Amino acid sequence: MRYLRMVTNALLGGVLAAMYLTVLMLQLNPHVPVVSITALRWFGAFLALYGPYLTVTILLLILAREAVASRPLYPGWLSLRILAWLSAASAVSASVLTWLNLWGMRSVLTDAAAAHMREGAVALSISAVTLAAVTVLRFSFGRRGNAPAAILMVTSVTASILVPLWFRGPGEVPLPSAHRPNLARPVSQAPRVRLLLLDGASRGFLLDRVAGGQLPSFGRLLTRGAVLEMATLRPTQAESVWSAAATGKYPPKNGVRSEFVYRVSADESDPVNLLPDYCFAQALAYQGFVRVEPVVSTSVRARPIWDILGDYAIPAGIVNWPLTRAGRIGRGYLLSDAFDDATSSPIRSGDLNAADPTTAVDIARPVFDRWQALPWQDLWPAPKPDERAAGARRIRWDRAYLEAESELTDLFRPRLTAIRLEGIDELGHAFLREAQPDPLSDVRRADPRRSLLDRYYADLDVEIGRLVDQTAPGDLLIVISGFGMERTPLVKRWFSRAIGESDLTGSHEAAPDGFLIAFGSNVNPGDYRRGSVVDLAPTVLYFMGLPIGRDMDGFARTDLFKAAYTREHPVTYTATHER
């Protein structure tokens, strides 16, 4: 019977952990009502995932204590001595998790949500300290404890759950943006701006290669351009990062906080879009406790920069920008990030939603068909890479997007062009460790032993050289990486192997900085203070002579330009570009 009582105490520990995780989920997703079937379902999901593992772990710890203790344990069905330890450990762990998630995901929370979460974390920390004190002093309560100690413990546990929920409130209701008429006047001749967006490129990687005599075009860009590191977002995902860059607004305003939405049940009207970090919460999706759905273009609640340019009759050409499927562009062309997906459809049923206008589809489709037909060996210049390159599918589509962008730009003549390349991110995940075995190794440009990542950077260097040569006086070229790449910690790699996942040697889970390099006749070369991805849209608007929305979170980086240019082009503002 005493073993059965140990089990009941262990079960309660699992329930308590699930309650703390549910509170944390509600704090990260303030749009989910506290009193709702959605919150109850998520508690059930956390309990189903964590409950069995924690119950078994706690029970094993109790049995391990039995194996070494001189006196056997005879707990009650709800033992104060055991529950004091469990509640203290749970509260301390929940407090640490809350603070880590608050610090890591601050940029995707509204000011009000962050303030409420901070207040809840303080209350939880106080309760954790109280429970820890009860645990330390438990021996003074006697073998079976006493009523005051039990009351203090129950009160502290209850407060650690209810007080954060009280600070959090019933839930936030997203307010629609105020509609306003288009009061913009057409701009006759805006300067030309070209954006090259890179996923997963790191400034440190570039500097190492340039210092070693590789990547001459990048070297010229770094020497003659304005360079700064760019703070990214967490979770570090292309959809949220580039949506923030396109709108100049952080996720609380633009509506894109991650690449997925999560539902326990298909009929939930308030899906969760942020899972707690540092606690393997993604296992909820892996093990089927929650449904995972990708975010769509309608999730973007703020206007991107190309939509704003349309108000001023400025044409733009956008290629492979995330969350542009089914998007429309008033002037210019839009080739969405889903255009390569349509290649899997024999009748090309997805083409019309993947690009705008239809002329762009007619031009881009033959280009993609031609690149799709090529064997993977022809995607790489000599010497041919090993068989591992066969699985790098983004290399093929990067080349297709580049060719399509060139043909579309020749036809539409946009003043702003932007193209995103994903090859560095794909190869960095798989081959970063191979590419950085020793920074002092003698690696030459023609060395066939270079990693696949190095070889892709070398190909990209040729494209950079072409863009630099095409940058005429008065034009602006911006090469921007929305997030960097760093080595995956060894512990995480071991864990991935243990659960059967791919052994990725590169990761951007910890939100490593990206970078921005501005090049042009009006740019003042040098290194500049760190910026943020939300600075891209205001900076482009400023350079093109357009007002910056006061509701934007980013800033126009006027310090990147020469003093003579900034004197002649003052910063102008408008209340908002939303309408």
N, C-alpha and C positions, 0 to 999 in steps of 0.2 A: 504493500500500500504506500510506503514512503516513496517508492520510485514513481508511482503514479502522481503523487503530490509534487515531485520534482518536475514532472512533465507539465502540470498545470501552471506552475510558476514560469517555466520556460516559454509556454504558449503565451502567457501574458506579456513577456518581454517582446515577442514578435509582434503582437498587437500594438504595443506601445510604439515600436519603431515605425510601423505602418502609419500610425496617427501622426507622428512627427513629419514623415515624408509627405503626407497629404497636406499638412499645413504649409510646408515649404513649397509644394506645387501650387497651392492657392496664392501664396505670396508672389511667386514668379508669374502667375497668370491672373492678374487682378480683374480681368473681365469675367471670370468664372464665378457665379454666385456661390457664397458659402453654403447657404441652405438650398441645395439643389440635388437632383438625382445624379447630375454629373459629378459633383464632389463625392457623393456616396459611392458611385461606381469606381472612381479613382482610388478611394480607400480600399475597396475590395480588390482592385488590381495590385496595389502595393502589398496588401496582405497576402494575396495569392503568390506573389513572387518572393517577397522577403520573409514571410512568416515561416515557411517550412525550413529554410536555410538557417534562420536565426534561432528557431526553436531547437533544431538539432545541435547547433553550435553551443547554445547556452547549456543544453542538457549534457553535452560532452564535457564542458567545463565543470559542471557540478559533479559529474562522475569522476573527473580527474582529481577534483578536490577530495572526493571520497577515498580515492586510491592512496593518497598521501597523508590524510588527516588521521590523527590519533583517536579522534572521537567521531563516530558516525553522525550524519546529519539526519534529523527527523523533522523535516519542515511541515508547516501547515499547508492547507490548500492554497492559501495566499500568505506566504511567509514574509514577515517584515524584513528578516535578515537577508533573504535572497532578493526581494523586490527593491530593497534599498540600494543594493549594488546595481541591479538592472536599470532602475529608474535613473540613477545618477549617471551611469554609463550612457544610457540613451539620451538623456538631456544634454550632457556634455557633447556627445557626437552631433546631435541635432543643432546645438549652438554653433559648433565649428562649421558644419555644413552651411548653415544659414549665412554666417559671415563670409565664407568663401564664395558662395553664390552671389551674394550682394556685391562684393568687390569685383568679381569676374564679369557679372552681367549688368553692371550699372548702366551702361550705355543703351541697353534695350528696355529699360524701365522708365516710366514717367517719373517726374520729380516727386509726385505725390506717392506713387507706389514704392519708390526707393525710401522715402522718409518713413512710410508706414512699416516697411520691412526692417528698417534700421531700429525703429522703436520696438518692434516685435523681437528682434534679435537681442536687444538689451534686456527685455523682460525675460526672455528664454535663458539668457546667461545668468541672470540673478537667480532664477529657479534652479539652474544647474548647480550653482555654487551652494545653494541651500540644500539640495539633495546630496551633494557631495559631503557637506558637513554632517548631515544625518547619517550617512554611510560611515564616515570616519568615527563618529561617536556611537555607533550601533552597539558596541560591546557594553556600553553603560546602561543600555535598555534592558539588559537581562537576556536570558536565553530565548524567551518567546517575545521579547519586546514589550512595549507598553502602549497605552492608549494615546498619550501626548505625541509620542514619536510617530505612531501610525497616522494620526490626524495631520501632523506637520508634513509627512511624506505625501499623503493623498492631496493635501492642499497645494503643495508645491508642484506636483505632477499636473494637477488640474489647471493651475495658473500657467504652467509652461505651455499648455495647449490653447487654452481659451484666451489668454491675454494677447498673444500675437494675432489671433483671429479678430479680437476686438479692435486692435490697432489697424488691422488690415481693412476692416469694414465689410459691408455686404457685397461689394463688387463695383468695379468701374464700368460706366456705360460710355463707349466711344462716341464722341460727338462728331457729326459730319462737318466738313469744312464749309465755311460761308461761301455761298455762290456770289460771284460778281461778274459783271460784263467785261468783255475784252476791250480795254481802253488803250491798248498798245498801238503805237503808230509804226508802220512798216519802216524798216531800216534799209536804206538803199544799197549800201556796200559794206557789209561787215567783214572784218578780217577773217582769214582762213585759219581754222584750228583743226589739228589732227590729233586724235587720241589713240594710243596703243595700250590696251589693257592686258595685263599679264596676271594670270592666277599662279600664286605660289613662288614668284621670283623674289630672291633675297638680295639686298644690297651687299651684304658681306660676301656672298658667293660671287657676285659680279666683281667686286674689288679684288678678290683673290685671283680671279682669272685675268683681269686686266693687268694686275701687277706682274703676272707670270708671262705676259706677252701675248695672251690670247685676246679675243674679242676686240679688235681695233676700233670697230664702229662704236661699241659701247664705251670704249676708252675716250673717243673723241667727244661723245655725248657727255660723259662725266666731267671732262676737262672744260668744255665750252658751255655747259649748261648749268642751271640752278638745281641743286640736289637737296632733298630733304627726306627724312624718314616719315612714314605715315602710320599713325595709330589706327588699328583696325577694330573690328567688333568681336564680341564673343557672345554666342557661338560663332566661330569663324567659318562661315559658309558663303559661297559665291552669291547666293540669292540675296541674303541680307546685306552683305558688304557692298555689292554693286548697286543695290537699290538705294542705299544711303548715299553713295557717290553720285548717282544720277539725280537725286532729288535735293541734295544738300541738307537732308534731314535725317535724324536718327530714327531707329525703328518705332519708337512710340508715336511719331508723327507720320511716318510713311507706311506703317502697317505691316512691314515684313520683318519678323523677329527671328525666323529660322527658315530652313528649307522645307520643313515638314509641318503638318498639323497632325495631332494625335487624338484619337477617339477610342474610348472603351467600347462604345456601341455606335452603330452607324447612324442612329437617329438623334445623336447629340447635337444641339444647336449652338453650344459654346465649346468648340474644340480647344484643346490645349496646344499651344505652340512652343512652349519651352518646358523641357524636362530638367529636373534638378541635376546638377553636375557633381562629380566626385563620389558618386554612389552607385555607379553601374546601372543607372536608370534606363539606358538604352536596351537593357535586357528585357524590359517590358515588351518592346517591339520584337526582339529576336525570338522570344518564347511565345509570342502570339497573344499576350494579355491585352494589348492595345492595337488598334488599326493605325497604319501610317499612310498618309496621303501627302503628295507633294503640293506645295503652295502654287497658286496660279496667278496669272497676270492681274486678275481682278482683286488680288490681295493688296496691291499697291494703291494706297490712298492719297498719295501726293503726286504732283505732276513732275515727270522727268524733264531733264533739260531740253531735249529735242521737242517736247510738246510746248515748252515755253518759247523756244525759238520760232515755232510756227505762228505764235501771236504777232511776231514782228516780221513775218513773211521771209524768214531766213530758212533756207532748205538745209536739211541735215541728212546724213547717211549713217545708219546705225546697224552694226553687224554683230550678231552673237552676244548681245547683251542679255543677261538673265531676265526671265519673266517678261518677255516681249511677245510670246506666242499669242496670237489673236489680237495683237496690238495694231493700232492704226497710226499713221503719220500724215500730217496735213501737207507738208512740203518735203520732198526728198524721197528717201526709200528706207525701208526697215526690213532687215533680214534677221529673223529671230533665232534664238538659241535652239529652237526645236526644228530648224530646217533640215538638219542632217537626220533627224528621226524619220522624216517622211521618206527617206530612201528605202526604208524597209517595206513600204507599201507599193505594190506593183502598179496600182492605178493612181498613185500620188494623191490620195484623198486628203492628205494633211497639208498640201502645199498652200492652199488659199488662206489658211489660218497661220501659216508660218512666215509669211512675208507680205509686204504691202509697198507699193501697189502691185497689181498683177504683172506689170512689166518687169518688176524685180524677180518674180517667180520665173518668167520666161527666160530671163538672162541667167539666173543662178542655177536652174535645174540641170541644163546640159553640163555645166561645170562640175556639179556634184556627181552626176552620173559618170563623168569621165574619171574623176578621182576614185570613185567607188570601184570601178572596174580594174584599177591598177593592182597588181600583186604587191604585198607589203614590202618586198625587197626593193621595189622601185621608188618607194617613198624616201629612201635614204641614199645619199651619195656614197660613192665608193670610198673606203672598203665597206662591203655589206656588213651590217651588224649581225649578231647572233640571233637565234630563234626567239629569244625573249622579246624582241622588238615586234614580233607578230601580233602580240596582244595589245599594243599601244594604239588604240583606235582614234584617240584625239589628235594624233599627228596627222592622220589622213584628212580629218575635217578641218584642222587649222589651215592646211594648205588650200583646201577647197574654199574656205571662207576668205582667205587672202586673195585668191584669184577672182572670186566673185565680187569682192569689194572693189578691186581695181577696175573691173569692167563696169560695175554700177556707178562708180564715181566718175568715170569718163563720160557716162551718159547723163547723169543727173546734175553734176557739177555742184555738189553741196558745199556750204561754207564750213560746216562742222562734219567731220567724219570720225567715227569711233568703231574700232574692231577689237574684239576680245579673243585672246588665244589661251588655250587650256593645256597645251602640251607640257609646259614646265611643271604644272601641278601634277599631271598624271605620271610623268617620269620621275618627278621628285619623290613622290610617295614610294615608288618601287626601287629607285636607284640612287637615292641621296647618299647612303652610306658608301656605296661603291664610288661615287663621284668625289667624296671627301675622305679618302683613306689617310692622306698625309698632305697638308698644305704645302710642304716643302719639296714634294716630289717634282721631278723634271718632266713636265708634261708639255708637249709641243702640239702645235695646231694640227699637224699631219699625223700625229701618233695614233695608229689604229686601236691602241689599247684604251683610249679614252672611253669613259662611260657613255651610255646612251644619253644621259642628261647633258653631258658636255657637248656631245655632238649636236643635240637639239639647240643648245645655246649658240653654237657656232653657226647653224643655219639661221637662227633668229638674228644673229649679228649682221648677216648679209641684208636682211630685211630692214634692220635699223639703218644701215648705210644708205639704202635706197631712200628711206624716208628723210634722212638728214639732207641728202642731195636734192630732194624735191622741195625742201623748205625754202621758200622764196623770202626776200626781205619783207618784213611786216607780218609774216606768218608765225604761227606758234605750233610747235610739236611738243606733246606731253606724253611721256612714257610712264605709266603708273602701274604699280603692283599693289593690289588691294590688301594683300596679306603675304607674309613670307613663308618660309619652310625651314624647319629645324629637325634634327635627328629625333626619332621616336625613342623615348626612354626605354632602357633595356627591360625593365620590369613590365612595361606595357607590351613590349614585343613578346615576352614570355607568356603573358596572360593571353594575348591574341592566339598564340600557337596552341595554348591549352584548350581554348574553346573552339578551335578549328577555323579561325579567321585568317585572312591573308596576313603575311608577315611584312607589314609596311615599315620601311626604314626611315621614311620622312613623314612629318606630321605638322599641321598648323593648328592643332587643338588648343595649344596654349596661347593663341593669338599673337604670333610673332609679327613685328612691324613689317609693313610693306615699304614702298618708296615712291617718290615722284621725281622725275627729271624733266625740267622745262628747257626747251631749246628754241632759239629764234633771235632775230636781230634786236628785239626789244627786251630780251632777257638779260639780267645781270648775273653772270656766272658766279658760282660759289656754293658753299654749304650753308644751309639755313636751319633754323630751329624746327623741331618736330611739328608736324601738322596732323591732320586727321583726314580720313577718307571723305568726310562730308565737306571738306574745303574745295573739292574738285568743281562742283557745280557753280558755287559763287565765283570762283576764280575764272572759269570759262566765261560766265556771264559778264564779269567785269571787263575782261580783255575784248570781248565782242561789243562793248559799248552799251550793255543793257543793264537795267537796274537790278539790284539784288533784293530778294524778298526778305523783309525783316523777320519773317517767321522761320527763316532757314537757320539751322544750327551751325552751319559752317561759316567760314570767313573767307573773303577774297584775299588771296595771298599777294597783295600789291608789292610786298618786299622782294618778290622774285624778279621784278621788272626794273629797268633803269629809271633813275630819278627823272630824267627828261620826259620819259613816257608817262609816268605817274602824275607829273605836274600838268601835263596836257590832257590827262584823262582822269578826272576825279571820280571817286566812287559815288554812285547814285543808288537810291533805294526806292522801293515801293512797299506798300504794306504787305502784300502777298501776291503771288502769281497763281494761286488757286482760284478756280472759278467753276 
